[in-house]
Amino acid sequence: MFMHNYKYRLKCIIRDKNMMFWTLLFPILLATLFNLSLSNLSSAEDFSAVNIAIVKDKEGYNKEFIDVVNSVSVGESDDPLFSTKYTSQANAKDLLDNNKIDGYLYLDKNIEIVVKDSGINQTIIKSFVDEYKQTESTIKRILKENPMAIESIGVDNLFKKTDYIKEVAISNTSIDESINYFYTLIAMACLYGGFLGLKEISQIQANQSPQGARVSVAPTHKLKVFMSSMAAATTVQLFDIGVLMAYLTFVLKVSFSNQIGYILLACVVGTITGVSFGTCLGVALKKSEGVKVGILVGATMTMSFLSGMMYDKMKYIVNSKMPILSYINPVNLIADSFYSLYYYDSATKYFINIGLLCILSIICGGITYLVLRGQKYASL
C-alpha cells in the first residue's frame, strides 16, 4: 500500500507544472541572475594603483618626498600604491578635469593636494602625504633635540613600522564573498520543499480537499498515507536540489568543498527539513491553501534575508545581536553547513548545524503527525 500511494503521489507532483516551476526552475533562474550580478564582485575589490600627478616648480624642492613616492610607484614597487606622472600645473589640471588622475600634488616648500572629488583614492593620497609629513616632522625634531639618537637608531629604522597584530588564517581556502549568496540560495531552495509538503498535507486533510475527504474514510492507516506522501515530496525535492547543485557546479562554477558525502548529507537533511516545515505549517494553520502558501513564502524569504541572501552583512548582524535566531533559522543552518565545509578544516560546526536541522525536522514531523492523528470530523 505504501508503494502504491508513493508512486501515484510522485506522478501527481511531477505533473503539477506550477509547483515544478517554483521548486526547480525558479532557483535556477535566480542562480543565473546572481551569477550575472555577482561575477565581478571579487575583481571589483582588487586594488589598482592610484593615478596621481606631481607638479614641480623648482628642482630640488622635496627631493626626499619624490624619492619616497617613486619607491611606491609603478615600475619601482612590486605592489605599487601610485601610478605617477610628472608634469606642469596646467597639464595636471587638465588631467584632473578629464578624470585621467585622481589628484595631483603641488611641490613647493610644502606639499599641496588638489583633488576634484572625495573618494577612496583621494583619501589614500591624503593619508600618504599626512604620514610623510608626520614622519618628516618627527625626524626634524629628533635631529634638533638629540642628533646622536639618529646614529643609534639608524636612519632606515625610522621608517620601519612594527605590526603587533599577527594574521593567522583559519583555512587554506581563499574566500569569495559571493559564495554565501549561492549557499543561501541552495538553502532557500531546500525550504521551497515546504510547497510540496504543504500541498501533500492538504491532500490528506478532509477539510482541505475532496481527495482528503476520501483518504480520511479509506481503510488505510494515516501514518502510512502520511509517510508515503512525504516520501514522494522529498524524492521530487531532492531531484530538484540535485539539478540545482549540478547547475551551480558545472555551469556557474560555484566552489564547494571536496567532501561530497557531507554535501549530499546537507542536501538531504535540508530537503527533509523544508518538506517537514511545510507539512507542519499546513496542519498548524486553519486557513485556506492560498493563505498558507503566502505565509510559507513570507517565512522563507524572511529567513533567507536574515541569512544574508539580500544583504551579506545581515548574517553577521544577526550572529552578533541575536545569535539565537541563527540556531533556529533552517535557511541559515543549511547555508552555514555548506559554508563551514568550504571554509573550515574542522567539521564540528557542520555537524552542529546538521544536528539542529534534524531536531527541527523531527519536531515539525512529530507535530504534523500528532495533529493529523487527532483530527476528527463530524461529517464528510
C-alpha positions as CSV (number, residue, x, y, z in Angstrom):
1,M,0.0,0.0,0.0
2,F,2.9,2.3,0.8
3,M,4.5,1.9,-2.6
4,H,1.1,2.3,-4.4
5,N,0.5,5.7,-2.7
6,Y,4.1,6.7,-3.1
7,K,4.0,6.0,-6.9
8,Y,0.8,7.9,-7.5
9,R,1.7,10.9,-5.3
10,L,5.0,11.1,-7.2
11,K,3.2,11.3,-10.5
12,C,0.8,13.9,-9.2
13,I,3.6,16.1,-8.0
14,I,5.6,15.9,-11.3
15,R,2.5,16.8,-13.3
16,D,1.9,19.9,-11.3
17,K,3.7,22.4,-13.6
18,N,3.2,25.4,-11.3
19,M,4.8,23.6,-8.4
20,M,7.7,22.3,-10.5
21,F,8.4,25.8,-11.7
22,W,8.8,27.2,-8.2
23,T,10.8,24.3,-6.8
24,L,13.0,23.6,-9.8
25,L,13.2,26.4,-12.4
26,F,12.9,29.4,-10.2
27,P,16.0,28.6,-8.1
28,I,18.0,28.0,-11.3
29,L,16.8,31.3,-12.8
30,L,17.7,33.1,-9.5
31,A,21.1,31.5,-9.6
32,T,21.7,32.7,-13.1
33,L,20.8,36.3,-12.1
34,F,23.1,36.0,-9.0
35,N,25.9,34.9,-11.3
36,L,25.4,37.8,-13.6
37,S,25.3,40.4,-10.9
38,L,28.0,39.0,-8.6
39,S,30.5,37.8,-11.2
40,N,32.6,40.9,-10.9
41,L,32.3,41.3,-7.1
42,S,35.7,39.8,-6.3
43,S,37.5,41.6,-9.2
44,A,35.9,44.9,-8.2
45,E,37.6,44.6,-4.8
46,D,41.1,44.1,-6.2
47,F,43.3,47.2,-5.6
48,S,44.7,49.1,-8.5
49,A,47.3,51.8,-8.3
50,V,46.1,55.4,-7.7
51,N,46.7,57.7,-10.6
52,I,48.4,60.9,-9.5
53,A,50.4,63.7,-11.0
54,I,53.2,65.7,-9.4
55,V,53.9,69.3,-10.2
56,K,57.4,70.8,-9.5
57,D,58.0,74.5,-10.0
58,K,61.7,74.3,-9.0
59,E,64.2,71.5,-9.0
60,G,65.4,70.3,-5.6
61,Y,62.1,71.0,-3.7
62,N,61.0,68.0,-1.6
63,K,63.5,65.6,-3.3
64,E,63.1,63.2,-0.4
65,F,59.3,63.1,-0.9
66,I,59.8,62.4,-4.6
67,D,62.1,59.5,-3.7
68,V,59.5,58.1,-1.4
69,V,56.7,58.4,-4.0
70,N,58.9,56.8,-6.6
71,S,59.6,53.8,-4.3
72,V,55.9,53.0,-4.1
73,S,55.0,53.8,-7.7
74,V,54.5,51.6,-10.8
75,G,57.9,50.4,-12.1
76,E,59.7,50.6,-8.8
77,S,57.5,48.6,-6.5
78,D,56.1,45.0,-6.8
79,D,52.9,46.2,-5.1
80,P,52.6,49.8,-6.3
81,L,50.4,52.3,-4.5
82,F,50.7,55.0,-7.1
83,S,50.9,55.4,-10.9
84,T,52.8,58.7,-11.0
85,K,53.2,61.4,-13.7
86,Y,55.5,64.4,-13.5
87,T,54.0,67.4,-15.4
88,S,53.2,71.1,-15.4
89,Q,50.4,72.5,-13.3
90,A,48.3,73.4,-16.3
91,N,48.6,69.8,-17.7
92,A,47.9,68.3,-14.3
93,K,44.7,70.4,-14.0
94,D,43.6,69.2,-17.4
95,L,44.2,65.6,-16.4
96,L,42.2,66.0,-13.3
97,D,39.3,67.7,-15.1
98,N,39.2,64.8,-17.6
99,N,39.3,62.2,-14.8
100,K,42.7,60.9,-16.0
101,I,44.1,61.2,-12.5
102,D,42.6,61.1,-9.0
103,G,44.5,64.1,-7.8
104,Y,47.8,66.0,-8.1
105,L,50.4,67.2,-5.7
106,Y,52.0,70.6,-6.0
107,L,55.5,70.7,-4.6
108,D,56.8,73.9,-3.3
109,K,58.2,74.3,0.2
110,N,55.0,72.5,1.3
111,I,53.1,69.7,-0.3
112,E,49.6,70.7,-1.5
113,I,47.0,68.2,-2.5
114,V,44.5,69.1,-5.3
115,V,41.5,66.8,-5.9
116,K,38.2,67.2,-7.6
117,D,36.1,64.5,-5.8
118,S,36.1,62.9,-2.4
119,G,36.6,59.1,-2.5
120,I,38.8,56.2,-1.5
121,N,41.6,57.1,-3.9
122,Q,41.6,60.7,-2.7
123,T,41.7,59.5,0.9
124,I,44.7,57.3,0.1
125,I,46.6,60.3,-1.4
126,K,45.8,62.5,1.7
127,S,46.8,59.7,4.2
128,F,50.1,59.1,2.4
129,V,51.0,62.8,2.4
130,D,49.9,63.2,6.0
131,E,52.0,60.2,7.1
132,Y,55.0,61.5,5.2
133,K,54.7,65.0,6.8
134,Q,54.3,63.4,10.3
135,T,57.5,61.2,9.8
136,E,59.4,64.2,8.4
137,S,58.4,66.3,11.4
138,T,59.5,63.6,13.8
139,I,62.9,63.2,12.2
140,K,63.5,67.0,12.2
141,R,62.6,67.2,15.9
142,I,64.9,64.3,16.8
143,L,67.8,65.9,14.9
144,K,67.2,69.2,16.7
145,E,66.8,67.8,20.2
146,N,69.2,64.8,20.1
147,P,71.2,64.3,16.9
148,M,73.1,61.3,18.3
149,A,69.8,59.4,18.6
150,I,69.7,59.1,14.8
151,E,73.0,57.3,14.8
152,S,72.0,54.8,17.5
153,I,68.6,54.1,15.9
154,G,69.7,54.2,12.3
155,V,68.0,56.2,9.6
156,D,66.5,53.2,7.9
157,N,64.8,52.1,11.2
158,L,63.0,55.4,11.4
159,F,60.8,54.4,8.5
160,K,60.1,50.9,9.7
161,K,56.8,50.0,11.2
162,T,56.2,47.3,13.7
163,D,53.0,45.2,13.5
164,Y,51.8,44.0,16.8
165,I,48.9,42.0,15.4
166,K,49.6,38.7,13.7
167,E,47.3,37.5,10.9
168,V,46.5,33.8,11.2
169,A,44.5,32.1,8.5
170,I,41.9,29.6,9.9
171,S,41.7,28.0,6.5
172,N,43.8,27.4,3.4
173,T,40.9,28.3,1.2
174,S,40.6,31.8,-0.3
175,I,37.2,33.4,0.4
176,D,34.9,34.6,-2.4
177,E,32.3,36.9,-0.8
178,S,29.7,35.9,-3.4
179,I,29.8,32.3,-2.2
180,N,27.4,32.9,0.7
181,Y,24.8,34.2,-1.7
182,F,24.7,30.9,-3.6
183,Y,24.8,28.8,-0.4
184,T,21.8,30.8,0.9
185,L,20.1,30.2,-2.4
186,I,20.5,26.5,-2.0
187,A,19.1,26.7,1.5
188,M,16.1,28.7,0.2
189,A,15.5,26.1,-2.5
190,C,15.5,23.4,0.2
191,L,12.9,25.3,2.2
192,Y,10.9,25.6,-1.0
193,G,10.3,21.9,-0.4
194,G,7.7,23.3,2.0
195,F,5.5,24.0,-1.0
196,L,5.4,20.2,-1.7
197,G,4.9,19.4,1.9
198,L,2.0,21.9,2.2
199,K,0.4,20.5,-1.0
200,E,0.7,16.9,0.2
201,I,-0.7,17.6,3.6
202,S,-3.8,19.3,2.1
203,Q,-4.4,16.2,0.0
204,I,-4.9,14.1,3.1
205,Q,-6.9,16.5,5.2
206,A,-10.6,16.1,4.8
207,N,-11.4,19.8,5.5
208,Q,-8.9,21.0,2.8
209,S,-9.7,19.0,-0.3
210,P,-12.1,16.4,-1.7
211,Q,-9.3,14.0,-2.0
212,G,-8.5,14.4,1.6
213,A,-12.1,13.6,2.5
214,R,-11.8,10.3,0.5
215,V,-8.5,9.5,2.2
216,S,-10.0,10.0,5.6
217,V,-12.7,7.4,5.1
218,A,-10.4,4.9,3.4
219,P,-9.4,1.9,5.4
220,T,-5.8,2.9,5.4
221,H,-3.6,3.9,8.4
222,K,-2.9,7.6,8.4
223,L,0.7,7.1,9.2
224,K,1.2,5.1,6.0
225,V,-0.6,7.7,3.9
226,F,1.4,10.5,5.6
227,M,4.8,8.8,5.2
228,S,4.2,7.8,1.5
229,S,3.2,11.4,0.7
230,M,6.2,12.8,2.5
231,A,8.5,10.3,0.8
232,A,7.2,11.4,-2.7
233,A,7.5,15.1,-1.9
234,T,11.1,14.5,-0.5
235,T,12.1,12.5,-3.6
236,V,11.0,15.2,-6.0
237,Q,12.6,18.0,-4.0
238,L,15.9,16.0,-3.8
239,F,15.8,15.7,-7.6
240,D,15.3,19.5,-7.8
241,I,18.1,20.2,-5.4
242,G,20.4,17.8,-7.3
243,V,19.7,19.6,-10.6
244,L,20.4,23.0,-8.9
245,M,23.6,21.7,-7.4
246,A,24.7,20.4,-10.8
247,Y,23.9,23.7,-12.5
248,L,25.9,25.6,-9.9
249,T,28.9,23.3,-10.0
250,F,29.3,22.6,-13.7
251,V,27.7,25.7,-15.4
252,L,28.2,28.6,-13.0
253,K,31.4,27.1,-11.5
254,V,30.5,27.8,-7.9
255,S,33.0,26.4,-5.4
256,F,32.1,23.7,-3.0
257,S,34.0,21.6,-0.5
258,N,35.6,18.4,-1.8
259,Q,33.7,16.4,0.8
260,I,31.0,15.1,-1.5
261,G,29.4,12.9,1.2
262,Y,28.9,15.7,3.6
263,I,27.5,17.9,0.8
264,L,25.0,15.3,-0.1
265,L,24.0,14.8,3.6
266,A,23.4,18.5,3.9
267,C,21.2,18.5,0.8
268,V,19.2,15.5,2.1
269,V,18.7,16.9,5.6
270,G,17.9,20.4,4.3
271,T,15.3,19.0,1.9
272,I,13.7,16.9,4.7
273,T,13.6,20.0,6.9
274,G,12.0,22.0,4.2
275,V,9.3,19.4,3.4
276,S,8.5,18.8,7.1
277,F,8.3,22.6,7.7
278,G,5.7,22.9,5.0
279,T,3.6,20.0,6.5
280,C,3.8,21.5,10.0
281,L,2.6,24.9,8.6
282,G,-0.2,23.1,6.8
283,V,-1.7,21.4,9.8
284,A,-1.0,24.3,12.3
285,L,-2.8,27.0,10.3
286,K,-6.6,26.8,10.0
287,K,-6.6,28.8,6.8
288,S,-7.1,28.2,3.1
289,E,-4.3,26.8,1.0
290,G,-3.6,30.1,-0.7
291,V,-3.1,31.9,2.7
292,K,-0.8,29.1,3.9
293,V,1.3,29.4,0.7
294,G,1.6,33.1,1.2
295,I,2.7,32.7,4.8
296,L,5.2,30.0,3.7
297,V,6.7,32.3,1.1
298,G,6.9,35.2,3.6
299,A,8.5,33.0,6.3
300,T,11.0,31.5,3.8
301,M,12.0,34.9,2.4
302,T,12.4,36.4,5.9
303,M,14.7,33.5,6.9
304,S,16.6,33.9,3.7
305,F,17.1,37.7,4.4
306,L,18.3,37.0,7.9
307,S,20.8,34.6,6.5
308,G,22.3,37.2,4.2
309,M,20.7,36.4,0.8
310,M,19.8,40.0,0.1
311,Y,22.4,41.7,2.3
312,D,25.6,39.7,3.0
313,K,26.3,41.6,6.3
314,M,22.9,40.7,7.8
315,K,24.1,37.2,8.7
316,Y,26.9,38.7,10.9
317,I,24.5,41.3,12.3
318,V,22.1,38.5,13.5
319,N,25.0,36.5,14.9
320,S,26.2,39.4,17.0
321,K,22.9,41.0,18.0
322,M,20.6,38.0,18.4
323,P,22.5,34.7,17.9
324,I,19.6,32.5,19.0
325,L,18.0,33.3,15.6
326,S,20.9,31.7,13.8
327,Y,20.2,28.4,15.6
328,I,16.5,28.2,14.9
329,N,16.6,29.5,11.3
330,P,16.8,26.5,9.0
331,V,17.9,28.6,6.0
332,N,20.9,29.8,8.0
333,L,21.7,26.3,9.3
334,I,21.7,24.8,5.7
335,A,23.8,27.7,4.2
336,D,26.2,27.6,7.1
337,S,26.7,23.9,6.7
338,F,27.9,24.4,3.1
339,Y,30.0,27.4,4.2
340,S,31.7,25.6,7.1
341,L,32.6,22.7,4.8
342,Y,34.1,25.1,2.3
343,Y,35.9,27.3,4.7
344,Y,36.8,25.4,7.9
345,D,39.2,22.5,8.2
346,S,37.1,21.1,11.1
347,A,33.7,19.6,10.6
348,T,32.5,20.4,14.1
349,K,30.3,23.4,13.1
350,Y,28.9,21.4,10.2
351,F,27.7,18.6,12.4
352,I,26.2,21.1,14.9
353,N,24.2,22.6,12.0
354,I,23.1,19.2,10.7
355,G,22.1,18.1,14.3
356,L,20.0,21.2,14.7
357,L,18.3,20.6,11.3
358,C,17.5,17.0,12.3
359,I,15.9,18.3,15.6
360,L,13.8,20.8,13.7
361,S,12.7,18.1,11.2
362,I,11.7,15.7,14.0
363,I,9.7,18.5,15.8
364,C,7.9,19.5,12.6
365,G,7.2,15.9,11.6
366,G,6.0,15.0,15.1
367,I,3.7,18.0,15.3
368,T,2.2,17.1,11.9
369,Y,1.5,13.5,12.7
370,L,0.0,14.2,16.1
371,V,-2.3,16.9,14.7
372,L,-3.4,14.6,11.8
373,R,-3.9,11.7,14.2
374,G,-6.1,13.7,16.5
375,Q,-8.3,15.3,13.7
376,K,-11.9,14.2,13.8
377,Y,-14.8,15.4,11.6
378,A,-18.5,15.4,12.5
379,S,-19.4,14.8,8.8
380,L,-17.6,14.5,5.4
